[in-house]
């Protein structure tokens, strides 16, 4: 809504880190930096990528004028600028000059050919914003770091990201179950796919059980060495992998908390949440995981389907017995936890949910999923389940989904009435 202005971070609660309140700016910066870089010393098993097929080598041509003009035409002039304070409005004017455009294309081609990303583009500002609908904001994990980069570097990143999407889509490196962070994919696709699976199981006289999980601090946890090996597996030109080997290292950022600004910190793990390259790099990082999971499920004869949307994953099993379904979900969750550890990733177990779809009449009391043998909680099914913005009930009726969003619309209209006499 256009009358909503910048919202200040809540100041009613003191941020706590390691059970100690942050009473000075320095303690706040250290708490934020350590929380957003927890994966720095996490070990990964690089040899696990031997289980993934190496795609044929793809050529990488020089950038064209069309790619840059197409990329900047989609940029929104109101987006927040990086440390250079240059907005897209200025760059759109600059790139109308053919000489300026040619020089920028030469810079981009030189970066790929030399395997080098200038230090000027590695400096960023990290804006810390609160995650919505949290019960408490006294913990750094209740906040999300959004990276703001120098605008010219973002333009080159946009062109590279567009090229990467084309290459990995054309050689089928992206797993078919990945529906997030990709062109022509959306939350609606994931919802439609899930609905189709549920209805097809009902046609066979079976019920459908789902187990939703979330990867903790996904973007800040990507291991750089592991990511470079994944890019090689994807069949990218050696010049491109050399470029990313330099692109990912020796980065520095400063944190912005309301009007407070921190000194610069080195960032040696993860990809910046807010960078246009982060979605495709994170998708590539997860692709080998899904291929390996599928092979292990097949070898163990576990009939599990997978849907993946960025850091949200979903196991789907069809069976006539909920107890059998729970057994399959238990085994798959155990395999996933161990495999994610090899990738340097961790499940946020507090967000794991189970939900059963059934057309059974009368009282419906499906069994809980006991994960306590794995040191995890007991998951109890709810009457409704919110997944990627869609609210499902066990019979796939849209009543609760419609009620929820109708109430949001009515609340918005009532808020608009309060502004009737304002300027």
N, C-alpha and C positions, 0 to 999 in steps of 0.2 A: 504494500500500500504506500502511495507516494507521500503520505503525511508522516510516516514513521521515520524517525531520524536515528542517528547512531545511539545505540544503547550502551550505557556504561556497565562494566562488569560489577556484579553485586559486591558490596563492601561490608555487608553485615556479618560475614563469616571470615575468619582468618584462615589462610591456606596452611595446611599442616603437611609436613613431610617427615617421615620416620617418627611420627607421634610428637613432633615439635612444631609449634607455630612459627610461621615466617613473619618476623617482626621488623625486618629491615629489607630494603630492596635487594641487597646482596644475597640474603638467605632465600628470597623469592626467586631470583635468577637461578641459583644453584638447584633449587627444588624443581623448577620447570625444566632445566636442561637435563638433569639426571632422570627425570620422569619420562621425557620424550626421547631419551637415548638409552633405554634400558637394555636394548639388544646389542650394545656395543661389544661386549665380551662374550656373546653367545656363540657357541661352536656350531658349525655346520659340517655335514658329511658330503664332501664334493663328489665322492665316488658313486653316490646314489644316482647321479645323472647318467651313469653307464647303462641304466635300464631304459633310457629314452632314446628313440631312434634319431640319428643325426640327419637333418634335412639337407638336400642338395644346396650347394653354394649359390646364392643369388647375387646378381650384379647390382651395382649402385651407381647410377648415372648422376651427372652434374645437375644441380638445381636449375629450375626454369623460372622465367618471369611469371608465368601463369601460376605456379605454386605459391609464390610470395603474394601476388595480387589476390589470389583466392583466399589465402590465410588471413590477410589483414582486412579483407572485406567483411569477415565474420566477427571481427573484434568489436566489443562494445566500448564506446567512448567513455562510459561512466565507471568502468572497472577501476579498482584501486591501483595506483602506480607503485613501482618499487622504489629502491633507494635513489634512483636517478630523477624521480619525481616527474618523468615524462609520461603523459597519458597517450592513449592510442590516437587521440584527435590530432596531435602533432605529427605522429609517425605517418598517419594517412596523408597528411599534406606533404611530408618529406618524400614519400614514395611515389608521388605523382611526377616527380622529377626523374627522368630516365637515367641520368648519370648517378644519382644517389641510389636508385634501385640496383644498378649494375654493380656498384661498389659493395653494397650489402650482400648481394649474391656471391660476389668474389670472396668476401669474408666467410660466408657459410661454407662454400666449397673448400676453402683453405683449411677450415677447422676439421673437415672430414679427411682431407688428403694428408694433413699433418698429424692427425690424431690428437688434437689439442683444443681445449676449451678455455678461452682467456679468463684470467683471474677476475676481471671486471664483471663477468657474468656469473661468477660463483659467489658473489656477495649478495646477501638477501636480508630481508626483514621478516621476522616471524611474529605475526599478529596472533595473540592468544585470545580465543573467543570461547564462551561457555557453550557446552553441548546442551541441546534443548531437553526439557522435561526431566532434569535430574533433581532428586529429592534434596541433595545437599551439594554445595559448591565449596567445600573446605578441603578438597583433594585435587591435585593437579590433573588426575585422570578424568575429572569432570570437565576438562577443557580441551579444546582442539587447536593445534598450531597450524595456521595457514601461512604459507610462504609467499612473500611478495618479491619478485625478481625484477632486475633491470629490463625495461620493456623491449629493447632491441634483442636481447638474448631470448626473451619469450617468443618473439616473432620467429627466430631461427628454430627454436624448439617446436613451435607449431608445425612448421614445414617438415621437420624431421619426424615428428609424431605421425603426421598424415602419411608419409612415405612408409614408416614402419608398419602401420596398420595394413596398408596395401600388400606389403611383402608377406607378412605372416598369415594374412588371410588367403593369399593366392597359393601358398605352399602347405596350407592346412596344418600349421603348427599349433594354432589356437584350438583347444579342446572344444568339441561341439556343445558341451554343457555350460560353457562360460557365456553368460548373457549380460555382463556388466562391463563398463569402460570401453565399449566397442561401438563403432558406427553402426547405425541401424539396429541397435539392441537397446532394450529399455526394461523397466520394471514390469511393464505390461506383458512383455514376452515371457518373463519368468512366471507371472501369474497365469497366463494362458496355458503355458506348458504344464504347470502343476494341475490346473483344472482338467486338462485333457487326460493326464495320467490317472487322476482320481476317477473320472467318469469311465475310462476304459477298463479300470479294474472292477467297477461296479457291473459293467456289462458281462464280465467273466465270473460274477458272483463272489468277488473278493472285496476286502476292505483295504484302505491305504493308510499307512502310518508314516509320519515324517519326523525327522530329528533335525532341528535348525541349530546351527552353531555359528560362532563369530570369532574371527581371529583378532587377538588383542593387539592394539597399536600396529596395525598391518603396515601402513606406509613407512613409519619410522623404523621398522624392523627388518627391512630387506637387506640382506648381506651383499656387499658390492662384489666380492670375488665370485660368489655363487651366481649372481646376476649376469656377470660377464660370460661365465660358462654356459648359461642358458641362452644367451644371445648367439653364442657360437653354435649351439645345438639347433637354433632356429634357422641356420644357414645364412646368416648375415655376412656381408663382405668383411674381410679382416680389417679394412680401414675403419669400418663402422664400430667394430668391437674395440679397436684401439682408441677410437674417439671416446667411447663410453668409459673405458678404463681411466681416461683422464678427466672426463666430465664428472664422474662421481666422487672424486677425491679432492682434498684440500679446499673444501667449501667452508664458508664462515657465515654466521648469522647473528643478528641481535634480536632480542625479544622485546615486544611492545605490549605493555600492560596498561590499559587506559592511556594516561599521558606520560607514563614512566617508560624509559628506554634503557636497555641493558648495554653493557660493553659487548664486544664481539666474542662469540664462542665458535670453536671448531666443530664441524659436523662430519663425522666419519662413518655414518651408518644410515641406511634408509634413503628414501626419495621424498622430496618436499611435497606435502599435501597442499595442492594449489598450483603446482607446476603442471603444464600441459603434457609433459612427457611421463608424469607419474602414473596415470591410468594405464597406458599401454605397457609400460615397464612392469608394473605390478601384475598385469594380466599375464604377461610372458613368464613371470616368476612362478605363477601358480599352475601354468599349463603342464609342466612335467609332473607336478604333484598329482594332478587328476588322471594323467595317463598311468602312472604307477599304481594309484589306488584302484583304477579299473582292472588292471592286470592282476592285482593281488586278490580282489574280490572274485574274479573269474577263476583263479587257481584254487581258492578256498570254497568255491561254489556258493557264494553269498549273493543272493539276487537283489542287489542294491542299485538304484539309479541315483545320479548326482545332478544337482543344479548348483551353479556358482554365480554369485553376483558380487563382484569385487571381493570384500572380505567376509561376505555372508555366504555360508554354505548350507546345503539342504540334502539330507539323505532321505530317499523315498523307497519304501518297500511295500509290496502288494502280497497279501496272504489272506487266507480264510480265518486264521487264528491270530489274535492280538499278541498272545504269548510267544508264538513263533516269530512274529514281526519284531517284538521287543528283543528277542535273542539275537536276531540279525543286526538290529540297530546297536546293541551292546558291543558285538564283535567289531562292527564297522567303526564305532567310536574309538575303541581301543586301538585299532590299526591306524586310524587317522591321527590320534594323539602322538603315537610313536613316530609316524612319518613326518609330521609337522616339526617335531624336534630335530629331525635330520635337516630340515630346511631352515632352521633357526627361527621358527615361528611357534606361537603358543596360543591355545584356545582360551578364550575368555569364558570360563565354565559357568559363571553366574548368568550368562545370557543364553545358555543352551536350553532349548525347549522341545517338548514332544507334543505332537498333536495327531489325533486319529480321525479319519473321515469314515463315516458310516451312515447308511440309510436305515438302520435298525429303528423300529418303532418302540415306544415306551421308554422306560428308564434306561439310560445309557451310562454305564460305569466301567470304562476301559481301565486296564491295569496300568500302574505306574511303572516307570523304567528305573530300576535300581542300579545306579552307577557307583554305589559305595565300595564294591570290590576294587574299583579303579581309583578310590580316594576322591570320588566326585559325589555330588548331591543326588538325592532321589528326585526324579522328574515326574511331576504329577500333571496329567493332561487338564487343560482348561476347557470351558464351554466355548470360547472363541479364541482366535489366534490372529495377531497382526503380523503380516509378512510383507515387507517392502511397500508399506502404505496401504495394502489391501487387508480387509478384515474378513476372515473366513470363519464359518461355523461348520459343524461336522457334516451337514447335509448340503453344503455348497449353496445355500440360499444367500441372497444379498441383503437380508434385512438389517443385520447389525452394521454392515458397511454403509448402507444408505442412511441409517439412523445417525451414525457418527458424523458423516460429512454434512448431512442436513442440519444437524445441530451447530456445526461450525459455521455454515452459511447464515443461519438465523442469528448467531452471536455477532457475526460480522456486520449484518444489517443493523442490529441494535446499536453497535458501536458507531456506525456511520450517523445514526440519528443524533447522537450526542454532539456531533460536530456541525450540526445544522446551522448554528448561529456563529460559528467561528470563522475567522478569515482564512 
